[in-house]
């Protein structure tokens, strides 16, 4: 496929820069189950353990995030703790380049850079691809239509990224197109805080900020069995 310089560069970047090859998604934003907070594995999670584990989880999420996004290939701003628009767009472009490559590998059986009935493919999803990306309804997804779809996807990834991260609560740098360490950290702190709050809401029956083995057992035993009846797992 004769692709645009934008996606040709993205493909090269994905090959040369491992942190970009993981796609355009965010780092794993599920900071863990209840067990992740029980540091000494005694079946009870104390207030101190929640605090210690939360700090560790936030730091790990922040580190993963910066490894992925603070890495513009030319190295001029890599590692400075600030995600420039070029850096976040590079990650989005690399993810879309992977999408393009996968799409053509699956459906472009005659290697002409387009997806059409000429490919004579029976691969599942072919009809959906035609319906989704054949803008002029001629039964073919041309090179130009593929690139148009790629541009739209990359722009959407960038917009979603900025909506989530370019929003430091004090508003001093919100919406400027860059993501500071403080902005990213605020996202991860809220994420982990929400996770802890959810755990406490579910397990901490006496609202003392600690989850004991007995409280866990009580919740788990109240869960409905498969094919049977039982109480709910939430208070």
N, C-alpha and C positions, 0 to 999 in steps of 0.2 A: 504493500500500500504506500502510495506517495502521501506521506503525512505532512502536516505543517511543521515549520521549524520549532514551534512551541512544543509540540508533542514529541518530535524527534529529540529535542534537548531533554525532555522529561524522561524518555526511555533511557537515554545515556546516563542521566543522573541516577535513575533507579538502579542501573547496573553498577555505577561507580560509588554510590553512596548508600550503604546498607540501611541507614535509618530512614531513607525515603522509600525503600522497597516494600515496606510493610503496609503500604496503602495510605489512603487519605483519611482513614478513621482516626479517632482519638485514642490515646492510651487506654488500656482497660480501666474503665471507670467504675468498677465494682470493687470497692475497697475491702471486701471480704465478709465471711460469715462470722457468726458468733465465736467460733473456735479461734479465729485470728486475733481476738482480743484477750483470750485466756492465756496470758504469757507463761504462767507456770504450770499450765495443764492440770489444774486441780479441780476443774469442773465449776469453778466460781470465777466470775469476772468482777473485780473490785473497781471502785471509782478510779483508783490509781492506775490499774491496768487499762481501763478505757482511755485514760489520758495519754499514757505512754504509747499504747498501740496506735492511737489516733495520730499522734505526732509522727510516728514511723511511717504509717500509711500515707499521710499527706506528703512527706518527704519523698517516698518512693514514687508516687504519682507525679510529683513535680519533676523528679529526675527523668522519668520516662518521657514526660512531655517535652522537656528541653532537649533531650537526646534526639527526639523525632523532629522537632520543629526548628530548633535554634542551630541550623546546619546548612545555611545557604552554600551551595557548592564552591563559589569563588573564595570562600573563607574570609571575606572582608568583615563580616559581622558575626560569624559563627562563634558560639560560646559566650556571647556578651550578655546573655540573659534577657534579651529583647527580641521578640519575634517580629521581624519586619514583614510588610506585605509580600515582598518578594520571597521570603522564606516560607511563609504559609502557602502562598500560591504554588511554590515549587513542589510542596508535598501533595497538594491537590492535583497538580498536573501529572505528577508521577503516578498517582492512583488511577487517574483517567487513562493514562498511557497503558497501564496494565489492563484496564477494562477493554480498551480498543484491541489490544493484542489478543486477549482471550476471546473476544467476540469474533474476530476474523479467523482465529485458529479453529473455532468451533463451527462456523457457518460458511466461511469463504473457501469452499473446497477446490475451486478452480484458480485460486490465488490471483484474482483480477482486482482485488482491493474493494470490491463491492459485494453486497449480499443480495442474491436474486434467485429466481427459479433455475437459472443456468447452473447453479451450484449443485442442483439435484440432491439436496441434503434432506435426510429424514430426522436429523437431530432435534430432539425435543426443545421447544422454545422458538423454533424458526418462525412460525407464524406470528408469534408475539413480537419478535424483533421487527418483522416487516410492518406490522400494524403500528408499532411504537415510533419507528424512525423513518418510515417512508413518507416524507413530508408532501410530496406531490402526487401520491397515490398511483404511481406507475408500476408498482409491484417490485421495485428494486430500491434497495438502500444504497445509494451511490457513495462514492468517496466524500463528496461534498456534504451529503447528509450525515454521514458518520462524523465528520469533523464538526459539523454544526451541533450534533448531539454531544460530542466531547466537550466543546466549548461551554455548552449549557451546564453539563455536569460539573466541570471544573469550577465554573463561576458559582454554582450552587454550593459546592463543598466549601469554597472560600467564604461565602456569605454565612453559611452555618457556623463555620469556625469562628468568625469574627463576632457573630451574635452571641456565641457562648462565652468567649474569652475576652473580648475587647470591651470590658464593662466593669472596670474597677469601681467599687461602691462609692468612693468619694467623687467620682466623675471627672477628676482632673485630666485623665487621659482617655476616658471612654470615647469610643467612636472615632479615634484618630487613625485607625487602620493598623496600628501596631499593638502587640500584646506584651505587656511588661511581666516580669517575674511576679510582681505583686498581684496583677490581675489574674494570672493563672493560679497562683497560690490561693487567692480568695475563692476561686471555683472549687478547688480540691478540698479546702477547709470546710466549705459548706457541704460538699458531697459526703465527707466523712462524718461531719456533725449530724447530717440527716440520717446516715446509716446508724449511728449510735442511738439517736433518738428513736428510730424505728425498732431497734433491738430492745431498748428499755420499755417502749410502749408495749411490746409483745410479751416480754418475759418478767419485767420488774414489777411483780404484783404489789409489793408494799411501797413502791416509789422511793426507795432509799438510795437509788443510783448504783446499786450492785445487783448482779444477776447470780443467784445461787444455783447449785445443782438441783435442789428441790423445786425451785421455780421453773427451771428448764423441764424437769420431769413432769411437772403438773401441766405445762403447756403441751408437751409432746403426747402425753397420755390422753389429752382432751381432743386431739386431732381425730377426725373421722377415719375409720378404717375403710379400706377398699371394699366396696360391696356392702358396707354396714352403715350404721348411724353413729354419730358422735357429736360432741360439741365443737365449736369453732376454736381455731388456734389463736385468736386475737381477743384481747380484752375489750 
